[in-house]
Each structure stands twice: as C-alpha cells, then as structure tokens.
Amino acid sequence: MQQLVKKCQGQVDRATIYRAISLFERLGIVQRLQLGWKYKLELTDAFTHHHHHLTCLNCGKVTALSEDKLLEDRLRLLAAHHYFKPQDHQLEIRGLCSDCRS
C-alpha cells in the first residue's frame, strides 16, 4: 500500500487511494494477503492464476509459487473431511531466502 501511495504522490491524495482500494476489495478485484506482520495487495484469482507465497523473514522478499494441483486437491480433501466448504484460501511459507541464508 505504501508503494502505491508513493507512486501516486502529488497526483492523487492518500484518502482517495485508500477508498479506491477498499472498493476494489469489496468488488473482488483485489485481495489483501497477510504476509507476516504486513499485508500485500494482489489481484484476486478471478484475474490471475491461484498461487501461494514464500516470505523471507529477514529481507521481506515475497516469492509467488505456481499452483500445485496435488496441494490444491489435498486442501480440498482436508476441508471435506471436516465437512467444510471452502470459498478460498491463502498459504504462506515463512523462512529464509537463499540470499539471506548465505
């Protein structure tokens, strides 16, 4: 969100940006992904392929993982086992990226 506000600085005021993002969330255009203590805005699965994330706890780098059919099937089975009908989900794996491990 801070990056968006910076890019629009001088052209659009901060309140307008926040109102637009709120509207986009309600309309299902963007979704707020909680990554660690921060959040990131992404287009919803209606506009991009479903994916998950790796988040580095040291530098904050976020890497998108491509969709994995086996994982998605397992998550559906897990939900069904608990008589639960999922609407959507997010998966974040937190750790250290290769740069920070060196």
N, C-alpha and C positions, 0 to 999 in steps of 0.2 A: 504494500500500500504506500509506503514511504517513497518507493521508486516512482510510482505513478504520480504522487503529489509533486515530487521534484521535477518530473518531465513536464508537467502542466503549469509549473510555477510561472506566474505573470500572465498566463492566458486564461486560466480557469481558477476560481477560488476553491480552497480546500473543502468547504461545506458542500459545494456542488459536486465535487468528486465523490465524497462520501455518500451523498444522496443517490448519485448515479449507480455506485457500486451496490448499495442496498437494494435499489430497484432491480439491478441485474441478478442479484441473488434471489429475490422473490420470484422473478420470471424464469429462473432456472437456467440462466445464461452462464453465470459463473458460480463457483463454489469456493467456500473458504476451507482450506486444508490446514488443520492444526499440525504444525511440524515442530516438535519440541515445545519451547515456550513461545514461539512466534507462529504466525499464520501466513499462508501464501494464497493468492487468488489464482484460480485456474478456470478455463472453460470447462463446462460440465461434459459428461460423457456423450451428451447429445451432439456436441460439436467436435470432440476429439476422441481418440481411442482410449478406452479404460486402461489405467496403469497404476502402478504403485511407486513408492519412493524409498530411496536410501538417503539418509540425512547424516552428515558428518557432525558429530558433537563438538568438534574442535573449531573447524573453519566455517561451518554452516552450509557448506556446499550441498545442494539437493540434486540427486540424480534420479531421473524417471526410469522406471523399469518397464519393459514391454509386457503386454498382457501374457499371462501364462494360463493356458486352458486347464491344465491339471490343478493348479492352485484354485482357480475360479470354481471348478467342479467340486473340489474338496470343501470350499467355503459354503457352497450351496447345500451340500450333503450335511455339513455340520449344523447349519441353520435348520434344515428339515428334521434332523434328529431331535432338535429341541422344539419342534412344531412351530417354527418361526418363519415368517415370510419376509425376507429382506427386501428393502427398497433400493439400497445402495450400500457401499462400504468404502473404507479407506484403509490402506495398510502402509505403515511407515516402519522401516527397519533403521534403527539408530545405531551408530558406531563411529569408527574412524575410517576416513577415506585413505586411499593408498598414499597420497601426498603427506597426510598428517601422521601416518604410521611410520614413515621413513625417519 
